[in-house]
Amino acid sequence: MTGLLAELKRFERIDLSRVACHGAACCKAVRYRVFGRLMQYANVGAALAAVPELIRWGPVQWPAHWCDLPEGDGLTGDCGVHADVAAAVLTREAVPHSRGRAVLRPAPLAPAHWRASWNEAGAGDAWIAARVVHHEVIRVGDQWWDPSEARWFSGAGAHLSGGRVLAVREEHGSWQLDPEASATQALP
């Protein structure tokens, strides 16, 4: 478990993402476009599910501004962008929630692939370790919301398409570890 604990400490130093606004028309227009589209949905669940549909998952240079998200005909953002937008939707709808983070163990080749993609885009790869990755999530009640996959999960031990959740924690909270993860399962 020592390897996992070292990665948890390293990932704790990563600030949760907040998309900034220059205060100029460039950022205001993109923010208005995003929330204008999301507020067209009939309920908060549909709006949350639309976040990764509206903002394609991909590399972002941090600190990010709203005007950094447009790419081609669409918008691109990582899990931090997805979490920040989803949290804003929940806040707007007065749904109690807290930001959080998860540590995922993805498929063996995924970290190298993601690192190459983020480096090619000139984006930071501090969220990628050798065998685990940092992922931003949201806590609502006793469940967790993955804003990049648009799905609920129960916490540590759950399986997401990005990998097995080895640990999860609310902002400023304590890590909840996967009870099934042993030292050899977590990080060989």
C-alpha positions in Angstrom: 0.0 0.0 0.0 3.0 2.3 0.4 3.1 3.1 -3.4 -0.6 4.0 -3.3 -0.2 6.2 -0.2 2.7 8.0 -1.8 0.5 8.7 -4.9 -2.4 9.9 -2.7 0.0 12.4 -1.0 1.2 13.6 -4.4 -2.3 13.9 -5.8 -3.4 15.9 -2.7 -1.1 18.7 -4.0 -3.1 19.0 -7.2 -5.7 21.8 -6.7 -9.2 21.0 -7.7 -9.9 22.7 -11.0 -11.7 26.0 -11.4 -12.3 27.4 -14.9 -11.4 31.1 -14.7 -12.9 34.1 -16.6 -10.8 37.0 -17.9 -13.8 39.2 -17.5 -13.7 40.0 -21.2 -16.1 39.1 -23.9 -14.1 36.0 -25.0 -14.7 34.1 -21.7 -18.2 35.5 -21.1 -19.4 34.3 -24.5 -18.1 30.7 -24.0 -19.5 30.5 -20.4 -22.9 31.9 -21.6 -22.9 29.3 -24.4 -22.1 26.4 -22.1 -24.7 27.3 -19.4 -27.3 28.4 -21.9 -27.1 24.9 -23.5 -27.2 23.1 -20.1 -30.1 25.1 -18.7 -32.3 24.0 -21.7 -32.6 20.5 -20.1 -35.8 19.7 -18.2 -34.0 18.6 -15.0 -30.6 18.8 -13.3 -29.9 15.1 -14.0 -30.2 15.6 -17.7 -28.0 18.8 -17.5 -25.3 16.9 -15.6 -25.4 14.0 -18.1 -25.0 16.5 -21.0 -21.7 18.0 -19.6 -19.4 15.5 -21.3 -21.5 15.5 -24.4 -21.1 19.3 -24.7 -17.5 19.4 -23.6 -15.4 16.6 -25.2 -12.9 15.0 -22.8 -9.3 16.0 -23.7 -6.2 17.9 -22.7 -6.5 21.4 -21.2 -3.6 23.7 -20.1 -4.1 24.9 -16.5 -4.9 27.4 -15.3 -7.7 27.3 -17.9 -10.1 30.1 -18.9 -13.4 29.7 -20.6 -12.0 31.0 -23.8 -9.4 28.2 -23.8 -12.1 25.5 -24.2 -13.2 26.0 -27.8 -11.5 23.6 -30.2 -12.7 23.3 -33.8 -16.5 23.2 -33.8 -16.8 22.1 -30.2 -15.4 22.5 -26.7 -12.7 20.4 -25.0 -12.1 19.9 -21.3 -10.7 17.4 -18.9 -12.3 16.0 -15.8 -11.5 19.2 -13.9 -13.5 21.2 -16.4 -16.3 18.7 -16.3 -16.3 18.7 -12.5 -16.3 22.6 -12.3 -19.2 22.9 -14.8 -21.2 20.1 -13.1 -20.7 21.7 -9.7 -21.9 25.0 -11.1 -25.1 23.3 -12.4 -25.7 21.7 -9.0 -25.1 25.1 -7.2 -27.4 26.8 -9.6 -30.1 24.2 -8.8 -29.4 24.5 -5.0 -28.4 20.8 -4.8 -26.0 20.2 -1.9 -22.7 18.7 -3.1 -19.0 18.8 -2.6 -16.1 18.5 -5.0 -13.8 15.6 -4.6 -11.1 13.5 -6.2 -10.6 9.8 -7.0 -7.6 7.7 -7.7 -8.2 5.3 -10.5 -6.2 2.3 -11.7 -6.8 2.3 -15.4 -5.9 -0.3 -18.0 -2.1 -0.9 -18.1 -1.4 1.1 -21.4 -3.7 4.0 -20.6 -1.3 6.1 -18.5 1.3 6.2 -21.2 -1.2 7.0 -23.9 -2.8 9.8 -21.8 0.7 11.2 -21.0 1.6 11.3 -24.6 -1.7 13.0 -25.6 -1.4 15.6 -22.8 2.3 16.3 -23.6 1.5 16.7 -27.3 -1.1 19.3 -26.4 1.3 21.1 -24.1 -0.9 20.3 -21.1 0.3 19.3 -17.7 0.4 15.6 -16.8 0.8 15.8 -13.0 -2.5 13.8 -12.8 -0.9 10.8 -14.4 1.3 8.5 -12.3 2.9 5.2 -13.5 -0.1 3.0 -12.7 -2.8 5.3 -11.3 -4.4 8.6 -12.2 -6.1 11.5 -10.4 -9.7 12.1 -11.4 -12.1 14.9 -10.3 -15.5 13.9 -9.1 -18.5 15.2 -7.1 -20.2 13.9 -3.9 -24.0 14.3 -3.8 -25.5 12.7 -0.7 -24.1 9.3 -0.2 -23.2 8.8 -3.9 -20.4 10.0 -6.2 -20.9 11.6 -9.6 -18.3 11.1 -12.3 -18.8 14.2 -14.5 -16.7 12.9 -17.3 -18.6 9.6 -17.6 -22.0 11.1 -16.6 -22.7 8.3 -14.1 -23.1 7.6 -10.5 -20.7 5.3 -8.5 -20.6 4.2 -4.9 -17.1 5.1 -4.0 -13.8 3.3 -3.5 -13.9 -0.2 -5.1 -16.3 0.9 -7.9 -15.4 0.3 -11.6 -15.6 3.2 -14.0 -14.6 3.1 -17.7 -11.5 5.0 -16.7 -10.5 2.3 -14.2 -11.1 0.9 -10.8 -11.6 3.5 -8.0 -8.8 2.7 -5.5 -9.5 5.7 -3.3 -11.9 8.7 -3.2 -12.2 11.7 -1.0 -14.2 14.9 -0.6 -12.3 18.2 -0.8 -10.5 18.6 2.5 -11.7 15.2 3.7 -9.9 11.9 4.3 -9.2 9.3 1.7 -11.6 6.3 1.6 -9.6 3.3 0.3 -10.9 0.4 -1.7 -11.2 -2.4 0.9 -10.3 -5.0 -1.8 -7.0 -3.3 -2.8 -4.0 -4.9 -1.3 -0.4 -3.5 -1.7 0.1 -5.8 -4.7 -3.2 -5.0 -6.3 -2.9 -1.2 -5.8 0.6 -0.6 -7.1 3.0 -3.4 -7.8 
